[in-house]
Amino acid sequence: METEDQELDIRKIMKDIEFLGSSHMTWKERKELENKRIVSLGGKATKKQRIPLSVARVPMKRQKEREQKMQQ
C-alpha cells in the first residue's frame, strides 16, 4: 500500500515538473502537452484551426498598422 502511494506521488511530481518545464517549450510542444492533459482528463484534443489567407489578410494588415503606430 505504501509503495503504491509513493509511485502515485512520484507520478504526480513528474507531471508537475513537466508542466513547470513547459515555459521553456516551443508553442507546438506546449500545445501538444496541453492536448495530452485534456485527453487524460477525459476531454477531446483540439485541432489547429487554420484560417484561409484571404480571410486572415485584413487582421494581419491591421496588426502591422498598429505595430507601426506604436513604434512612432
Buried (B, 14 or more C-beta within 10 A) or exposed (E): EEEEEEEEEEEEEEEEEEEEEBEEEEEEEEBBBBBEBEEEEEEEEEEEEEEEEEEEEEEEEEEEEEEEEEEE
